[in-house]
């Protein structure tokens, strides 16, 4: 009889903390049995500014999720973002010295260790090592073991983070009495959910525009080629509107959700949008044109930064499947058109796969946390196959998923 | 054969000019406040600088230790003050225009120090400035502005006169008393308080003077100053910071940041300046490394779009000390990125007593036609870029290619937003 596990996926985001609880059986299937969320007020731009309030929000969300699941979480997968996340490419290489120049598992191991051995700046810590394939004597190969060659290289995309900030996140979960099984940066979580295998093979960019940050991940040949974080998100649109129209942030947020569009259109000129919209006395009206201009300027700039970051990777030839947008801001009307014009690649707004049935969970805000569960399922499968891996500590464990 | 460089038809009045091309600098104090400021500078003893004081009030002039004192408008005011009448001040200057012309003739650089708001300063100084420019001098004016409490009439008079000065002078550095006196603590005597205002003028004059005359490591000479300030009519940004001892560079940068003159609401953004001059004055022990680091820090902070002139000079008495001076001009007032202060549109002109800083903002608004038109259109902005971060006020800067991404995009790109 297989033993099922209760797994919790926790996303500590700038807008809210979302916790999903799923029951997993040997990594074969999972049922989402509980959800809890709370508005997060202690974070800006994806980073914690008030630890105690983030902690309270997270605990409230976990509590609500456990209550709705009617069960206690046993394993925790955590995702977060923030501008302190960095990524870089670093290859490891080794010479093949064995008899007959046949690559052995030891050679591979040596190359991999070589790639991972780059010393980081003090205070930085590796979050993920993502293997990007092997190169044997200048030719890319899928699996080098037992092939002939003299020089083996292994490509890696490394993700690093500020150790203190990672520890803060983990401490928040530990504070509830839970250990963190694994950490996945949020772009990898949402990316693995939204992009299909076919898209990952041909090349696709998943852009998650959240409240505080914009996270992106670029896939090609089924591998993560690049990840990154731009510390600009929906909060910036709100802030721009609040300063530009001189209204309070809360009202600006509301106005953004109701009226902001990513492109300026002809008919905007004559449209007026009420600030509160409840026909109350003293409600002021704002020009749709101004709202859209401000929103357009901010989002266009965001896409330009993205384009500059990725350079030649972001062209029609290199990215046939284009861009998948997700995150709360992707609900902005016309954002797809803006992205398509600015980035010059096909753009779609992400859809959760069909196995996500619950209509609310299909909203783009849940892509990260669902992706986190999706990753957890794979991880549990690995554990089921390889039980000695068991409960490892997060620092050594963290890098497990993407090897 | 005629020798090159020899001009027989030279104006006989130009004879006073030094033949070897040495710079002639004149500091002219106009009116009571201007005279006081010049008196104080006299104690400084700057070489190669001529001091002149001009007033309509004989009493003020006779109290001044400056040798070259000129009584203006003998026939208009009979040696008494103008009694706060700008028209009288202007008439006095126009009546003696030939004498004034003689005062500024052949001078390369004229500093006009004048307190605006009174009669002589507000009336005569613009006339003098126009005259000096037409005589080919580079004219830089330092103009203390009256307290808001001195009454709206006086402030309005000062504001109008400032506009005139801006039109004629190559650079006008206005020093609102309200702002400067904020630095003075309550126990200071009146004498000390006014010495503070004069100190700023002295600092300004001295830093420009030392830029021109002290040995330059990286030289900013008169010509570069001239080309930087080529056209009259712009707004001027001026600031200075001082540091000494071990962390002299950090101290100087901090002090520069705190310089009240950089916090004028009209000063706008440094990135908007057309041309920025940065000068360091240090002792003979100043190292090239210090200069480089300072330049890096300053240009990163204030880097302007078009051009940056950097200078570093040595002052023998500046051992273990450092002074950073920045000066820039914003030429076209029609520039869409020239920001009007926030409260400008909503404050009635003769508002009663208000807290000093706010009032400084209200009377310092650039009142050119373009600015007025901008206000009319409903565009608005904030006096300092740092204050445009709203939600992100207390978070780290979000730098991307030199721009702070937390500041609204439309502001950084200068997109006009109409408000209903």
Interface residues (C-beta under 8 A of the other chain):
Chain A: X44 X45 X47 X49 X83 X231 X232 X235 X236 X238 X239 X240 X242 X243 X244 X245 X246 X249 X272 X284 X285 X286 X287 X289 X290 X293 X294 X297 X298 X300 X301 X305
Chain B: X380 X388 X389 X390 X391 X392 X394 X395 X398 X400 X405 X406 X408 X409 X410 X411 X413 X415 X417 X418 X419 X420
